[in-house]
Amino acid sequence: MDRLELRTLRYFVAVAEELHFGRAAVRLHMSQPPLSRAIRALETELGATLFHRASTGVTLTGAGAVLLDEARALLDRADRVRARVATAAGAAALTVGILGDSTDPDVVRLAESYRRRHPHVEVTIRETDLTDPTCGLHAGLVDVALTRGPFDPTGLTTHTLRADPVGALLRADDPLAGRASLTPADLADRRWFRFPAGTDPLWQAYWHGGEPRRGPVVRTVRECQQVVLWNGTVGMTLAEHLPAEGLTVVPLTGLPPSPVLLAWPRADPSPLVRSFVRTAIAAYDAA
């Protein structure tokens, strides 16, 4: 164990969390062959098989599960050491971007956990509207983001924390409001709320049900609700979203769920960001 490197442990944790060498390699900004070799070398050094390998991905062995717990603790300790040094130097600050309504209950668990680990870090929250799913990452305004996909990931690393089914947001007196479920085709002739020109095209395509739409332009969750209430417009929201009075949500079928994403800059993330990433993954896994 004396020869184990933190870098190798970071490789292992990435594979263990992604359960796929290819996805882990993308997350680590490296090609897959050296990652596979590093994990094989780690298994040789420890004298234990850490993963069951298959063509579709990998699963942890019993030994791998033990190492994952220990590796997370070691890496968190190393990052806390760096963070304490940064605090002593007066540089311990983190800006977190959050998309739209910051009402996700898992965020509360994450905030409590991160504060326990880094009680002296000054955390600034930058809440952004629906026109920027990166929450300011591409503009360099935040260090890490809790958001939803899909969006252009150029220059970023992302990790899916959860995926939520979606629904159609309608007036409660809409003729379709009593349906058990709807498809995008059921709403093809309706006016949808839309995002402004220039909004990430992947993001727009997803929230428009994969089709070009006509209708009023919105920027916030509240504006989405108001244009439906006042104009009878329709649009997509989360299936479990609690709508405002006068509105209802009907489950939409035939569409992939909305992924909750953790995103951070690909180039040289700070110890505070790395610790935030691991804390967020653990907090959401515990849900």
KARANOR-V905918 format. One record per backbone hydrogen bond with DSSP energy under -0.5 kcal/mol. CO is the residue of the C=O (numbers start at 1). NH is the residue of the N-H. E is the energy in kcal/mol with one decimal. If there is no record, write none. Layout:
# KARANOR-V905918
CO_NH_E, CO_NH_E
This chain:
# KARANOR-V905918
1_4_-1.3, 5_9_-1.9, 6_10_-2.3, 7_11_-2.1, 8_12_-2.5, 9_13_-2.7, 10_14_-2.2, 11_15_-2.1, 12_16_-2.7, 13_17_-2.3, 14_18_-2.4, 15_19_-2.8, 15_20_-0.5, 19_58_-1.6, 20_24_-2.3, 21_25_-2.5, 22_26_-2.0, 23_27_-2.4, 24_28_-2.1, 25_29_-0.6, 25_30_-2.4, 26_29_-1.0, 31_35_-1.0, 32_36_-2.7, 33_37_-2.5, 34_38_-2.2, 35_39_-2.1, 36_40_-2.4, 37_41_-2.6, 38_42_-2.0, 39_43_-2.5, 40_44_-2.3, 41_45_-2.5, 42_46_-2.3, 43_47_-1.5, 43_48_-1.7, 48_50_-0.5, 50_61_-2.0, 51_53_-0.6, 52_59_-1.9, 54_57_-1.1, 57_54_-2.4, 59_52_-3.2, 61_65_-2.3, 62_66_-1.8, 63_67_-2.4, 64_68_-2.3, 65_69_-1.7, 66_70_-2.1, 67_71_-3.6, 68_72_-2.4, 69_73_-1.8, 70_74_-2.5, 71_75_-2.9, 72_76_-2.5, 73_77_-2.3, 74_78_-2.4, 75_79_-2.4, 76_80_-2.2, 77_81_-2.1, 78_82_-1.9, 79_83_-2.6, 80_84_-2.6, 81_85_-2.0, 82_86_-2.5, 83_87_-2.6, 84_88_-2.5, 85_89_-1.5, 86_91_-3.4, 87_90_-1.6, 91_93_-1.2, 92_122_-1.9, 94_96_-0.6, 94_124_-2.9, 95_143_-2.7, 95_144_-1.4, 96_126_-2.8, 97_146_-3.0, 98_128_-2.4, 101_103_-1.6, 104_107_-1.5, 104_108_-0.7, 105_108_-0.6, 105_109_-1.2, 106_110_-2.2, 107_111_-2.8, 108_112_-2.2, 109_113_-2.2, 110_114_-2.9, 111_115_-2.3, 112_116_-1.8, 113_117_-1.7, 114_118_-2.6, 118_121_-1.5, 121_123_-0.8, 122_94_-2.5, 122_124_-0.6, 124_96_-3.1, 125_127_-0.6, 126_98_-1.9, 128_100_-3.0, 129_132_-1.3, 132_135_-2.0, 134_137_-1.4, 136_141_-3.0, 136_142_-0.7, 137_140_-1.5, 143_265_-0.7, 144_97_-2.9, 145_147_-0.6, 145_263_-2.3, 146_99_-1.5, 147_261_-2.8, 153_156_-2.9, 155_266_-2.8, 157_264_-2.1, 159_161_-0.5, 159_262_-2.6, 162_260_-3.4, 164_258_-3.7, 165_239_-2.5, 166_252_-2.2, 167_237_-2.5, 168_170_-0.6, 168_250_-2.1, 169_235_-0.8, 170_248_-2.8, 171_174_-1.7, 174_177_-2.0, 176_179_-1.6, 182_253_-2.9, 183_186_-1.1, 183_187_-0.6, 184_187_-1.1, 185_188_-1.4, 187_190_-1.6, 191_234_-2.7, 194_218_-3.4, 196_199_-1.8, 200_204_-2.5, 201_205_-2.6, 202_206_-1.9, 203_207_-2.2, 204_208_-1.1, 205_210_-3.1, 206_209_-1.7, 207_236_-0.6, 208_211_-1.2, 214_192_-2.2, 216_194_-3.0, 218_196_-0.5, 219_130_-2.9, 220_224_-2.0, 221_225_-2.1, 222_226_-2.3, 223_227_-2.4, 224_228_-1.4, 225_229_-2.4, 226_230_-3.0, 227_231_-1.9, 227_233_-1.2, 228_232_-1.7, 234_193_-1.8, 235_169_-3.3, 237_167_-2.9, 238_241_-1.8, 241_243_-0.9, 244_247_-2.0, 246_172_-2.9, 248_170_-2.7, 250_168_-3.4, 251_182_-2.5, 253_184_-0.5, 257_259_-0.6, 258_164_-2.8, 259_149_-1.7, 259_261_-0.6, 260_161_-3.1, 260_162_-1.1, 261_147_-2.8, 262_159_-2.2, 263_145_-2.8, 264_157_-3.0, 266_268_-0.7, 270_274_-2.6, 271_275_-2.5, 272_276_-2.0, 273_277_-2.7, 274_278_-2.2, 275_279_-2.5, 276_280_-2.7, 277_281_-2.4, 278_282_-2.1, 279_283_-2.4, 280_284_-2.5, 281_285_-2.1, 282_286_-1.4, 284_287_-1.1
